[in-house]
Amino acid sequence: MAAGRDLPHDLAQFVVETALKLDQGFWGLLARGATFKSVPGRRQTGPGREIVTKNRKSLDLVERIVNRHVTAWRMGAATPVSTALDVMLARWNDLKIGEELRLEWSSR
């Protein structure tokens, strides 16, 4: 993921889904076995695609929720996830070349 003054989309998505306990979004579905073309190193499977298909509405809804929170945060507006995004941005910006940021999805 590229570095910069902002969080990469997937990392911001992770932060918001985690903070708001949104289990039906990208990361929650991925944890349940969903497979997406956009995830490198993870082969798409029939069952994995079926999870995506069955949860398309909730996936789209969570994406919209995440985008609203991240957009508001970027504009300086307070949201329930502003602190979590601020903390993650600081962690992201503190990474040195070659360092990794590892996060775990907590299944509920």
C-alpha positions as CSV (number, residue, x, y, z in Angstrom):
1,M,0.0,0.0,0.0
2,A,1.2,3.4,-0.8
3,A,2.3,5.8,1.9
4,G,1.2,9.4,2.2
5,R,-0.8,11.8,4.2
6,D,-3.9,9.6,4.2
7,L,-4.9,6.1,5.0
8,P,-5.1,3.6,2.1
9,H,-8.8,2.7,1.4
10,D,-8.6,-0.9,2.7
11,L,-7.0,0.2,5.9
12,A,-9.6,2.9,6.5
13,Q,-12.3,0.3,5.7
14,F,-10.8,-2.0,8.3
15,V,-10.7,0.7,11.0
16,V,-14.3,1.8,10.4
17,E,-15.7,-1.7,10.1
18,T,-13.9,-2.7,13.3
19,A,-14.8,0.4,15.3
20,L,-18.5,0.2,14.3
21,K,-18.6,-3.6,14.6
22,L,-19.8,-4.0,11.0
23,D,-19.4,-7.7,10.3
24,Q,-21.2,-7.7,7.0
25,G,-18.6,-5.5,5.2
26,F,-15.5,-6.4,3.2
27,W,-13.4,-7.4,6.1
28,G,-16.1,-9.3,7.9
29,L,-17.0,-11.3,4.8
30,L,-13.3,-11.9,4.1
31,A,-13.0,-13.4,7.6
32,R,-16.0,-15.7,6.8
33,G,-14.3,-17.0,3.7
34,A,-15.4,-14.6,1.0
35,T,-13.1,-14.3,-2.0
36,F,-12.6,-11.1,-3.9
37,K,-10.6,-10.5,-7.2
38,S,-9.0,-7.5,-5.5
39,V,-7.3,-9.6,-2.8
40,P,-3.9,-10.7,-4.0
41,G,-2.7,-14.2,-3.0
42,R,-6.1,-15.5,-2.3
43,R,-7.6,-17.6,-5.0
44,Q,-11.3,-17.1,-5.8
45,T,-13.5,-20.1,-5.0
46,G,-17.1,-20.9,-5.7
47,P,-18.1,-20.9,-2.0
48,G,-16.1,-17.7,-1.5
49,R,-17.9,-16.0,-4.4
50,E,-21.2,-17.3,-3.1
51,I,-20.6,-15.5,0.3
52,V,-20.1,-12.2,-1.7
53,T,-23.2,-12.8,-3.8
54,K,-25.5,-13.6,-0.8
55,N,-24.3,-10.6,1.1
56,R,-24.0,-8.1,-1.8
57,K,-26.6,-5.7,-0.3
58,S,-25.0,-5.6,3.1
59,L,-21.5,-5.3,1.5
60,D,-22.7,-2.3,-0.5
61,L,-24.4,-0.7,2.6
62,V,-21.3,-1.1,4.7
63,E,-19.2,0.4,1.9
64,R,-21.4,3.5,1.9
65,I,-21.3,3.8,5.7
66,V,-17.5,3.5,5.7
67,N,-17.2,6.1,2.9
68,R,-19.4,8.6,4.8
69,H,-17.3,8.3,7.9
70,V,-14.0,8.5,6.1
71,T,-15.1,11.4,4.0
72,A,-16.3,13.3,7.1
73,W,-13.1,12.5,8.9
74,R,-11.0,13.7,6.0
75,M,-13.0,17.0,6.0
76,G,-12.3,17.5,9.7
77,A,-15.8,16.6,10.9
78,A,-16.1,14.5,14.1
79,T,-17.6,11.0,13.7
80,P,-17.7,8.1,16.1
81,V,-14.6,6.7,14.4
82,S,-12.5,9.9,14.2
83,T,-10.2,8.9,17.0
84,A,-9.7,5.4,15.7
85,L,-8.9,6.8,12.2
86,D,-6.5,9.4,13.8
87,V,-4.7,6.6,15.8
88,M,-4.4,4.4,12.7
89,L,-3.1,7.3,10.6
90,A,-0.4,8.0,13.1
91,R,0.6,4.3,13.2
92,W,0.6,4.3,9.4
93,N,2.7,7.4,9.1
94,D,5.2,6.1,11.7
95,L,6.0,3.0,9.6
96,K,9.6,3.0,8.2
97,I,10.4,1.6,4.8
98,G,10.2,-2.2,5.0
99,E,8.1,-2.3,8.2
100,E,4.8,-3.9,8.4
101,L,1.5,-3.1,10.0
102,R,-0.3,-6.3,11.1
103,L,-3.9,-6.2,12.2
104,E,-6.3,-9.0,13.3
105,W,-10.0,-9.1,12.5
106,S,-11.8,-10.0,15.7
107,S,-14.6,-12.4,14.8
108,R,-17.7,-11.8,16.8
